[in-house]
């Protein structure tokens, strides 16, 4: 039987030391279990019947050997611009244009259809609990602050980091929040130098990397490649334009969210290496795995083979301690698979020992 400790005991083993955090989809599932699943975007679209009236679109994914919506969207967009030069047909361009628009709607539906549209769907208590959890790794008061890495591309972490703690009214006076709730989080994005009032912020390729300690390893719904810069959409800077509207507007301009949706580790790594931002974040995670002072906590990730490009960095590194969360009965098949995978990472180390500990996910009270 695997030994499972509490989150507090795990913290106790690393008291005063630097801790880094890697988040998986379980971070989002813990808050909205009915909305966030481990299914890929393509599988989500198929199950929702998205391709029933558009069989050619489903075939396009198969021919291009991809699960990435953006790959098919770009191929169709290029076809639409060129096809009229070569094909003598009643109106093939119009059909392709219709498919492009349908696929854009499908992408929006798959990535945001079940995503909470408003901050109001998350309570103040839940935000406080999440910030309390994150503060164990990146509180301003910590002498040895660590980094927060996430494999999720939803907005829950982004919203939590931006949700500053508020005073509490006890009936007679306002009680200020604890210092520990203030996070030292920097995702590397800044107001553009040449347009400080822009409705977005841009990744600071030079200066931001020096202090950046929040990394979206697989991108996010809020990140957009604008060619000359990587932009992060902002609710406040846009004048309060809803997320769904901003996503649709971006797609209409042939701008797509920067996120990794491929189905296997090799394809994911190839996608990462085509983005300066993703590559920088990937290298940052690789760097902390190579430090003998690193205590790495993994919360809400199944250690699945599809993320071997990330797990290999732990296996090939020299960090001494790995803490993995288990949810529910430690003896169930999913948890036992995670235990075996974590122990395999440790067993593959040739020179530097890796101690693996398992902690109870529920004891972390991530969302209260």
N, C-alpha and C positions, 0 to 999 in steps of 0.2 A: 504494500500500500504506500502510495506516495505521501510524503509529509507536506502538509499545507499549513502555512503560517498566516497570521493576519497581516493586513497592510501595515498596521502600526508596528508589528514586530519586524517587518521588512525594513521599515524606516529606521527602527532602532539599530539594525545591523549596519546601517550606513550613516548614523548620526554624525553630523559635522563634516561629512564627506560630500563630494560633488555627485549629484544624481542627474541622469539624463532620462528622458521619457520618450518611448515610441508608442504611438496610439494606433490602434486598428479600428475596424468598423464597430467593435463592441462598445466603443465610447459613445457612438451615436445610437446604437441599438438599446443601450441602457436607459436612454431617455425616451426614445420613440420606437419600441420594439415592433410595432406593426408597420412602420414606415421604411426603416432601413434594413436591408437584407444583404446577403453576400452575393446575390445574383448580379451578373454583369448587366450593363446597359442594354446590350443586344438581347440577352435572355429576357429582360424585363419587357422590352418592346414586343418580342414574340409572344409572351404570355398575355400581353394586353391586346393581342390581335392586330397589332399595328400593320403587319404585312399582308393581311388577308386580301385586300383590294390592290396590293402593290407587290405581286410575286417577283417582279423583275428586281425590285430593291433588295429583297432577301437573297436572290441569286447573285447580285452584285457583291455582297459581302463574301459569298462563297468563292466567286471567281477571283476577287482581289485577295483572298485568303487573309481576311482581317476581321476583327470585331470592333474596329475603331470607326465610329460614325464620321469623324472628320476626314478620314481617308476616302470614304465613298462620296462624301459631300464635295470634296475638292475634285475628284474625278468627274462627277456629274457636272459641276460648274464649268470645268474646262471643256467637256463635251458640248455643253450648251453653246459655248462661244465659237466652237470650231465645226460642229457637225454640219451646219448649213453649207459649208464649203464643199462637202463631199457626198452628201446624201440627198437624192432627189425623192422627196416624200411629201405627202400632204402637209404635215407639220410636225416633224420629229422634234424640233427645238421646243415647241410648246409642251410636248409630253415630258421632255426632260426637265423643263422649267417647273412643271407641276410636281414632278418627283422630287426636285430639289426642295421646293417649299414644304412638301409633305415630310421629307426627311428632317428638315429643320424643326418642324413641329414635333416630330418623334423624338429628336434629341432633347428638346426642351421638356417634353413630357417625361422622358426616361430619367433625366437628371434632376428635375425640379418638381415633377408632378406630385411626389409624396413628401417633398421637403417642406417644412414649415415656412409659410410665406411671410410671417411677421414675428418680430421679437416677442410680441405679447403672448405667443403660445408657450413661452418658457417663463416660469415664474421667477420672482426675485430670489426666493428660497433656493430654487434649482441652480440659478446662476451663482449664488453664494457658495453652494456646495461644490460646484465645479471649480470655482476659483480657489477654494480651500484645498482641493485636491492638487490643482496645478501649482499652487504656491509651495508645495513640498519640493518642487523642482526649480521654480523660477521666481520665488518671492524676492522683492527688493531687499528685504532684510537678510537674506542668505548671503553669507560670505562667499561660499562656493556655489554660485548659481550654475545650473546646467542648461541644456537645450531641450526644446520640445520639438519632436518630429512626429508628423502624422502621415498616414497612408490614405486618409480619407479626403475626398474632395468636396464634401458638404460644408456648410457654413457654421456648424455648431461651435467648433473651436474658435473660429474667427470672431463670432458674436461674443463668446465668453471672454476672450481676451480684451475685446473692446468695451465690455460692460463693467465700467468702474464701480467699485463698491459704494453704497450710499449710506448715509446716517440712518439710524433706526429711531423712530419716535416711541418712547416707552410710556407715553401718557402725560408726561410732565416736561420732558426735554429730549433733545436729539442726542443720541449716543453715536459717536463717531465709529466708523468701522475699524477693525483690528488692523494694525500695520501689516500683519502677515497676509492680508488679503490683497495687498497691492503687488501687482506682478511687474517684473522687469522683463517685458516681452517686446521684442523688436523683430518684425518680419522683413525688414530691409526695404520697405516702400516709403517714399517721400513725395512731397509735392514737387512737380516738375520745376526745374530751375527757370525755364523759359515761359512758364505759365502757372504761376503759383495758385491761381484761382480755378484751375482746371477741375472738372467734375470727377476726377479720378486721381489716384496717386500712382507713381511709377517706381519700379524697382531700381534702387540706386546701385548700379553695378559696381561702383568703386567704393564709396564711403559706407554704404549699407552693409556690405559683407563683413566689415570689421566688428560690428556690434550685433549682427543678426543672430538671434538664438531661437527663432521659430521658423520651422521649415516644413513646407507642404511637399513632401517627397514625391507625391503623384499629382501635384498641381491642385487646382480648386475651381469651383464654379465662379469664384470672384476674380480670377486671373485671366487676362486676355492678351494675346500676342498682337501688338499693333505694328509689327514690322521693326520699327526703329527703337521700340521700347516695350517692356512688359508692363501692362497696366492692371491696377486693382480697382474694381468698381467700388464705389462708396455710396451708401444710402444718404448720408448727410451732405456730402459734396455735390451730389446730383440733384439736390433740392427735394429729396424724399421720394424719388422715383422708385416704385416697387421693383424687387429683384427680377420677377418674371418679365416685366416690361424692358428692363435693361438687357436681359439675356436675348430677348427677341430682337431688340434694336441692333444688338451686336451681330447676331446671325444674319440679319438683313443686309448688313454691311460686309458680309463674308468674313466676320471675325468670330473665332470659336474659342470657347473656354479652354484654357491650358490644363488638361488633365490626362492621366494615363489610364486608358480603359482596356488595354490589350489583355488577352486571356492568359498568357504565360510569361514566365520570368524573363526569357531572352527578348521577347517582343517589348516588354516593359522597359528593359534596360536600353534597348535600341531607341525607343521613344524618348527616354530621359536624356540620352547623349545628343539628341537633336535640339535640346533647349539649354541655353546658358544658365537659366535660373535653376532648372531641375538638376543639371549637372553639378552646379555649385552646392546645392543642398545634399545631393548624393555624396559628394566628396566630403562635406561636413560630417555626415553620419559615418563615413568610412574613417575619418580622422579620429572621432571620439572612440571608435571601436579599437583603434590602435594605441589608446592611452591606458597605462597601467593604473591610472587613478579613476577610471570610469566605472560607475555603478549604473548599469542599464536596466531600467524598468520597462517591461512590455505589458501594456494594458489593452485588452480587447482585441488581440490578434491571435489567429489560430495557428500561426507558424506554418501556413500552407505552402505547398511546393510552388504555387504561382507567384510567390514573393521571395523565391530563392535568391534573386539578385540582391535583396536586402539581407537575408539571413546569412548569405555567404560572407558578408562583411564581418559579421559577428564570429563566424567560424574561423575565418582567416585572421582575425584580430588578436589582440593580447589583453583586452579588458578582462579583469579578474572575476567580475560578479554579474550574473544575469538573474533578474527577478521577473518571473512570468506569472500573469494572472490566470487563474482557473475559475470558471463560473459553474456553480452547481456541484453535483456529485463528482468528486475527483476520479471515481472509478468508471464513469461513463465513457463511451467509445471516443467521443470527440476529445475529452480531456486526456485520455490515455494516449491518443495519437500525438497530442501536443507535448506530453511528458516525454514520449519517445523521441520526438524531433528535437526537443531542447537538450536531452541527454546526448543525442547524436552530435549536436553542435559541440558539446563539451568533449565528447569522445574523439572528435576529429582533430582536436588541438594536439600538435606534435610537441610544442615547446612550452607554451604558456598555459597554465591551468585555468580552466573556467569553472567556477563554482556556480551551480544552478539552484535557485530557490523558487518555490511556487507559493504564491499568496492567494488568498480568497478574494476574488474580484468584488464581491458584494461588501466585504468589510472596508473597502475604500470609500464607499458612500459617495460615488462620483457625482451623482445628481441629487443627493440627499436621501 
